[in-house]
Amino acid sequence: MALRSKILGCGSYLPENCVTNGELAKTVDTSDDWIVARTGIKQRHLAQEGELTSDLARKAALKAIEHAGIDIQEIDLIILGTTTPDNTFPSTATKVQAQLGLTHGFAMDVQAVCSGFMYALATADNFLKAGQGKTALVIGAETFSRLLDWEDRTTCVLFGDGAGAVILRAEESDESVGILSTHLHSDGRHQDILIVDGGPSLTQTTGHVRMAGKEVFRHAVVNLAEVVKEALEANGLSSDDIDWIVPHQANKRILDGTAKKLKISADKVVVTVDKHANTSAASIPLALDAAVQDGRIKRGDLLILEAMGGGLTWGSALVRW
C-alpha cells in the first residue's frame, strides 16, 4: 500500500468579460487572421476593474469543492500558483483561505509563472505524502491582463485571465491512482527571454511582460517533450499509454509541436487556448476542468500534465484520473 494524492474534483472560473480578436483589433494594431495564424487564439476573458485574482481563485475553488463533494472544513492546506497576486503581501492564498472561512491548516502562494500550477500541484502532493495534511486545495489563478503593455501587440494578444482548482485527498492504495509522479525543473540562465520588467525591489512598480517569442518557442517544445518523457520513463510507461495530454495553453503551435515530438496524436491533446488564450498558472486546471465537464476525461484515464514558464521553469505530472 502506498500513500497517494487522489484528485477528488476540479473546478474553474472565467471572468464574464470575453474579448474577441476582432474587438481587440479596434484598439491594438493587429487582426484576427494575424493572431489565429500565429497562436490559434480567437478570444480571451479579461477581469473587470475591481475583479481580483483572489476573486477568480475563490470561485474556482468553490466549484472544485462542490465537484469533489467535500466539506470546506476538510481542507488542510491551500497552495495557489499565481504570478499576479492581489498584493505584494500577504499571499493571495491566505486571502482565499479567509474568504472560504478556514482558520486551520496553512495557505501559501507558489510563483513559477506559467508553470505555477505544476509547482503548486507537486508541492501539495509532497506535503500530503509526507503526512502534513490529508486534503489539499490547489489553485492556479491569474489576472495576467494587469501585467500587459496594451501597445505591444506581440504580447498583449496572447494572454487572458482565469482560475482553475483541484481537490487532492491523501489515500492509501495499492493501485496506480491519483498523482503517480511529478517532475519539476528550472534554468535561470534563460530568464531574460520571458520576463516582467518591474517589481518591488527592482523598480518599485509592477512592470510589463517582455518576451523573445522565437526563443521561448524553441525552449518550450524541447523542454516539454523531455519532461513528458521523464514522467513516462519514471513510471515504466510509453506515450501509447497516455489517454490525454493536458498542457499549458500558451500557443497552438507549441501544443502541436510537442505532440509531434512525442509522436502522440493531436486528438489526445486538450486544447482551450483558442477560447482562453494563455492564462499562465490557470491554464492547466482550466483545460482539465473543461475536459472533465464535457466527458472527455473519465475515471481511470491516464493524463500527462505539462507546462513551461518564465524562469525558465517547467514541469510535468502523470495522473491516473
N, C-alpha and C positions, 0 to 999 in steps of 0.2 A: 504494500500500500504506500502511495506517495501523496504528499500534500500538494494539491494543485489549485490554481486560481481559475474557477469556472466563471464564464460570463453569463450572468443570470438575465440580463436585459440591456437594452440600449435605447437611446432617445436623442432627438436633435431639435434644433430651433434655428429658423432663418428670419431675419428682420422682414417686415411686411414690404418695405420699400425695394421693389425689384426694378433694376435699371438695365435696359437692353443696350446692345451695341449702338443701335440707331439713335437712342436717346443720348448716349454718351458722345456720339459724333457731333451733337449740336453745340457742345462746349469744348471738345478736345479735337485737335487736328488728326482725325482717324476715320475709319469707315468699318462697317460690319464685315465686308469682304476681307479687309486687311487683318482684322482681329481673328476672324474664324480661320483663315488660311494659315496663320502663324501659331495659333494657340488652341483652336477648337472651342473657344469661349463664345457664347452667344448672349449671356446675361450674367448679372451678379446681384446679390442682395446687399444693401447698404444700410447701416444702422442710422436711425433718425437722430436728430440733435437731442441730447439728453439720454439716449439709449446706450447703456454702458456694457462693457464686457461681462460684468457680473450679472447683469440682467439676462443676457443671452445664455450665460452658463447656468444660471438658476433654472431657466425654462427648459433647457435641455436635460438638466439633472432630474427635474420633476417628472419628465416623460420617461426617462430611463428607470426611475424608481417605480413608476406605475407599471411599466412593461415587465420589470423584474418581479413585481408582486411582493415587495418587502415593505416593512415599516421604516420610515425615515430614521427612527431612533436606533435601528440596527447598524447604521453606518459608523464605522470606527475611524476611518481616515478618508480625507479628500485630497487628491493630487490633481492639480489643474495646470495643464500645459497652455501657456499663453506668452506672447511677446508684446501684448497690448494691455497691460494691467490698468485697472481703474486709476490707481495711484502708484507713485514710486514705492511707497509702503503705506499701509500694510498690504500683505498679499491679497490678491483677488479671491483666493481660495478661502481665506478666513471670512471675507465678506459673504461669500456664498454659504459658508458654514452657519453664520449668524442668521442669514435670510431663511435657511432651512430649519432654524430653531434648534440647532445642535450645540451643546455646550461640553460634550465629552470628546475624547479622542484628539486628533490633530488634523490640521489642514495646511497645505503649502503649495506654492507655485513652482513650476519647473519651466525653465527658459531654454528652449532649443529651437526656436523659430518654427519652421515647417515640420521639424522632427519632434515638436513638443509633445504630441500625443504619444508617440512611440516611447519617448523618455518617461513620460508620466505613467504609461502602462507598465513599463518594465520596473519602475520604482515601486509602484503599488504591488505588483506581483511579488517582488522580492521581500517587501515588508510582510505580506501575507504568508509567504512560505517560511519566513523567519519567526512566525508566530506572534508578530506585533500588531495583530488585528485579525478579524475574521471577515469583515465586509468592507469593501472599498468602493468609493465613488471616484471614477476617473473621468476627467473632463478635458476637452480641447475647445477653447473659446477665443475668438478674436474679433476686435473691431479694427481690422487692418487698414480700413479706409482712412483712419486717423493718421497713418504714417505716410500717406501718399502725397507726392507732388503732382497735383492735378494738371500741371503744364508739361509734365514729362510723359509723353504718350507711350514710351517704351515700357513703363512700369504701371501707370495708373489704370490701364485697361485690363491688367492681369488679375487683380485681387478683388475679394469680396469679404463680407462679414458673416459670421455664423457661429454655431456651437454644436457640439455633439458630446454624448456621455455614455459610459457603460458602468454597470454594477458588477463588481467581482466578489466572489464568495470563496473562501478557502475551504476545500473539501478533501477528505481522504478518499482516494480512489486507486484501484489497480488497473483502471482503463486509461487510455490516452485521450483524456478530455481536457477542455479548457486551454489555458496557455501552456503550450508544450515547451517553448523556449523563446527567449528574447535576445537580441544581438544589437549592441549599440557601438557606434564609432564616432570619432571626431578628428578633424585635422585643421588646427588653427592657422596653418600656413596659407590657407586659401580664403581667409576671412574677408579680404578686400573685394572679392568678386560678387559678394552679396552682403550688403551692409546697410545699416541706417546711420546717416552721418551726424548723429547727435546723441545726447544722453546726459544724465545729471552731472557726471564727473567731467565729461569731455567738453560740452558746450552749454550746459545748464538749460538745454532745450530738448524737445522730443526728436527732432530731425526728420529726414525723409529717406525712403528706400532708394538705394542706388544699386544697380545690378549690371554685371557684364554678362548679358544673356547667353552668348555663344559658349563662354567658358562654363557657366552654370549647367547648360545643357550637356556638355561633354562629360563633366564630372557626374552628373545625375545618372545618365544611362549606365555608365561603368559601375559606379558605387552601388546603385540599386540592384543591378543584376548580381553583383558579387555578394551582397548581404542577403539576398534571397537564397543563393546557392549555399551560403554558410548555414542558414537555418535548416535547409533540407538535409545537408550533409550531417549536421548535428543530430538529426533525428532518423538517419538512415532511410531517407525518402528521396524521391526524384520529382521532377517537375510534372510528371504524368500523374502523380498522386494529388496534386492541387486541384481543388474544385473551383476556388475563386481567389483572384488577387484583388485585395482591397488597398489600392495605393494612395499615396498623397496625390492630390489633384492639382498639379502645377501647370501642366501643358499636355494636350492630347498627343503631341509628337513624342514627348518623353514617355508617356504610357505605352505608345505603340513601339517605340524603340526598345524599351525594357522587355516587353513581352516577346519581341522578335529575338532579342539576345538570349532569352531564356528558352526559346522555342516553345512558347506557350500560346495557345490560340487567343486572339484578341477577344473572342466571345467569352472568355473566362475572366476578363478584366472588368471590374465595376467602374463605370465612368460617370462622374457627375460634374466634371469640370465645365461642361457646356452650360449647365444650369447655375452652378455655384461660383465659377471662377476659382481662383486659388484662395482658399480661406485659411491658409497656414496651418496651425495646430488643430483647427477644427475640421480639416478636410477628410481625414480618415474616418472619424466617428460619424460624420455626416453621410459619407458614402456607405459605411457599414449599415447605418440605420435605414437608409433608402433601400438597400438590397434585402434587408431582413423584412422590412414592412411590405415590400411588394412580392415577397415569397421566393425570390431567387435563392437566398441563403437559407438553408434548412438545417435543423439539428443533425449533427453527425458530419456535416460538411467540413472539409479541411481548408482553412483560409491562410493566406500569407498576407500580412500587413507590412507595408514598407514606406519609408519616407526619407527625403533628404532636405536639409535646410541650411540656413546661414550658420557659419561657424568655421568650416563646414561641419555639419552634423548629419549622421544618417543612421538608420536602424531598421530592424525587421522583427516581426513576431510571428511564430507559427501557432495557429489556434485551431483547435477542434471545436467547432461550434456545437 
